[in-house]
């Protein structure tokens, strides 16, 4: 899924203070990415980025390693997370930045999220088996090639990998289109927390909440209602799967609601030779936005 839009024309929103650009959305082996946190940082450094965020799904397990790598490479690493929520019948993702990644309450809340993800995975496997596909969760985890840590999780891309290995799908995109995407044959939507609650969790851990890739949801009225109800600090106007027209709409929403504008590649690495979403650095924003994300979160 190569990026459809770019944000090279975006001006520095802070008027200076930092030089360079930041990719504020990347995934690692701690969730459903293909590279270690240190490798993401190395790639960001090679691309000439000033900063990179580690935003794994419902876990901050990769942050410490990335921070250490950031010191070694002389690049700023932003501690982040991407929390799965549900609203309007759709799965909505909320990004968090600069939380206290050691706060026990926040970590326990993320652990509950991972439990929900694990239950969803088992339900997906059951649906796939009912479709006649000989797949098990043991096969999926074995295909990862290493033992998962307690605070890491299995995601749909891991299941897609196994579907490709089994010959049930041609590649990652085919696996999602046939079985795993919303509305597909084996899609499962478990009960999730609301975006509003995710924003509260992030704020209570000292972080800033940002609505992830709103263009993916295909419902701008829902996006607007989430903004109106939630203590969001920003909106991810720039994303690998956003068109220039998408970005312009969300820039307008950001201005209307006084939100920060963020962006990122949503890098997951390459599967079957195809980069999932976009390469690190393919979407970025001025690094000056980090100052604003570090400010005390806005509470409604």
N, C-alpha and C positions, 0 to 999 in steps of 0.2 A: 504494500500500500504506500506508494510514493507520495510525498507531499504535493498538495494541489495549490497551496498558497504560500507566499513569502511575505516577510514584514520588514524588508530592508529599508523601507522609506520611513519607518517609525522614528520620530524624533525623541531624544532623551527627555522623559517626562519630568525629571528632577532639576533640570537646568545645570547639570554637571555634578561634580563630586567624585565620580568614578569614570574610568575609561573602559571601553569594551562592552561586551554583550554577554547575556546569560541565557542558557537553555534551562527553563524552570520545570521540565517534565521529563524525567527518565526513570526507567525501571531496571532492576538488577536481578540476580539470581535469588534474592530474598523473596521475590514474588514470582512474576512470570517473565522476567527478562532473561537474556542469554549470557550476559557478562557479569563478572563480579563487580561490586561497587568500585573497587580500585581501578578496574579496567574502564568503567564509565568515565572516571575522573581522568585517566590517561588519555582516552579518546577526546575528551573535552579540551584538554591541554593541547593535544596535537592539532585540533581544529582552531586553536587560537582564542577560545572562549576565555572570558575573565571569571566566569562562575557557572556552576552546574548544580541543579537540585536533584536529590535522590528522593523519588516519590513513589515508593513501592505500595502495592495494594494492601491496606489494612495492617501494615507492619513498618517499623522503623529499624528493623534488624540490620539493614545495610548501612546505616548512617555512620556509625563509629568508624568502620573501615574506610568509608569514603572521606571522612574528615581527616584521617591520618594520611591518606593518599593526597588530599588537597594540600596538606602542609609540605609533603614531599615534592609536589609538582608546582607549588606556588600558585594555586588556583583556589578561589573561594568555593566552598561546598555549602550549599543551603540544605539544612535538615528538613525533610519533608515527608509527606504521606499522601496517599490517595484513598479516601474512605468511600466505600460503596453504600449508597442510600437508595431509596425508592420514593418516587412522587409521580402522581398523574399516570400511574400504570407503567412507568418507565424506570429503568435503572439509571440513577443520576450519580455522578462522581463529584466529590468535593475534595479539592486539594488543600493541604495544610502546610504552612511554612513556619519555621522558627518556633515550633513547640518545644517544651521541655521534654526531651525524648527519654528522660529517666523518671518522669513522674509516674508513680505506681498506678494511680487512678486511670491515667490515659493509657498506660500499657495494658491494664486489665480490660479496658473497654475495647482496645484493638484485638485482644485475645478473643473476646466474645464475637467480634466480627469475623475472625478467622474460623471460629467454630461454625458460624452460619455458612461460610464459604465451603467448608468441608462437607456439610450436610447437602449443600447444593450440588457439589461434585458427585456425591454418591447418587443423588437423584438423576443427574445427567447420565451417569453410567447405566443406571437401571433403564432409562429410556432408550439408550443406544442398544442395550442387550435385547430389549423388547422389539427393536427394529431388526434383530437378527445379526447384530455385529458382536463378534466374540471379543469383547473388551472388558478388562477389569481394572480397578483402581491400582492393584499391585503392578499391573503392566505399565500404567501411566507413571507411577512413581519410579519404577525401575528404569523407564526410558529417560528420566531426568539425569541418570548417571551418577548420582551421589545421594547420600543420606541427607534428608532435609533436617534443618535445625528446628527446635520447638517453636520458634517465632517466625518461621518461614511458612509459605503456603503454596498449594497447588492451584493453578488458574486454568481457565479454558484453553489458553494456548498449549499447555502441557497435554491436555486431552486431545487437542487438534493434532499435535505431533504424533500421538499414538494412532489416531485415525489414519494419518498418512502412512505410517509404518505398516498398518494392517491392510492398506490398499482400499480403504473405505472412502478416501478422499485423495484428490490429486495433490493438493497443497494446502497451506494454512487457510487461504481465502476460501477455497472450496469447502473445507471442513466447517468453517463458520457459516457459509452460505447454506449448506445442506443441513447442518445439525445444531450449531452452537449459537448463532446470532439470534437476537430477539425475533420471535415468530417462526424460527426454524424447527425442524422435527424433534430435536432433543433439548430445546431451550427450557430452562427451569428458572423461575423467579421466586426465590425464597422470601419470606418476610424480612424487610430491611428497616433500619432506622430512617428517619426523615432527614432531608438536607439541613433543616433547621437544627436538629439535634446534633448532627455532625459539626456544624458551625459552633455550637455551644461547647462541644467537647474540645475542639481545637482552641477556642478562645480561653477556656478554663485551664488549658495547658500552656497558655501564654503565647499562642500562635495566631496566625492570620489565615482566614479561610477564603478560598477562591473557587468559584464555580468552574469545573473542568469542561473543556470542549463542548460548549453549548450547542454548536452546530450539529453534533452527532445525534441529538435527541429529536430533531425534526419537528419541534414544537416551540416556537418562540413565545407563545402565550404562556406556556408552562414555565419557560425560562424566566419570563417577567414575574410570574407569581412567586417563584422561588426567591428571586431577588427581593421582592417586596416583603417576604415573610422571614428571611434569614439574615443573620448578622454576618454577611459576606464583606470582606475587604476588597475583593477584586473579582474580575472575570477573565477567563483565558480566551481573549479575542483571537489570538494567533495560535494555530495548531496545524499539524501536518494534514489533517483531514478537513480543514476549513478552506473554502475558496476565498478569493479576495472580497467577494460580495458578503460572505459570512463575516469576515473580519470587520468590514465597514459597519454592518448592523450591530455588532457587539461593541464596537467603539462608540457608536451612538448611545447604546444602552449604558455603557460605562459613564459617559458624560452625563446622561440624564440622572443616574442614580449616585453619582459621585464615587464610582468604584475605580480602583487601580486597574490598569491594563497589564496583563501578563501574557506569556506565551511559552510554548515549548514544543519539542519534537514528538514527545510521547514515545521516545526510543525504547524498544524492547530487544533489539538485536535482530539478527537474520535467522530465519527458519527456512529450510529448503532453498537457501540462496536468496530469499526475499526478505527485505528489511520490513519489519512490522511497524507501521505508521511512518516513521522517518528517521534518518540518520541523526546522530547527536549534532547539534548546531545548525541543522537545516531550518529550524525555526528558533528565533531568539528575540529578546527584548533588551533594551539598554540596562546595564547592570545597576544603574542608579535606582531602579525600582526596588532594589533590595533594602535600601534605607527606609522606604515607606512600608514595606512588609514587616520590618522589624519594629515599627512603631506599635504602641499598645493597641490591641484589636478594638474595633468599634463595636459596641454592644447596643442593641436596640432596646 
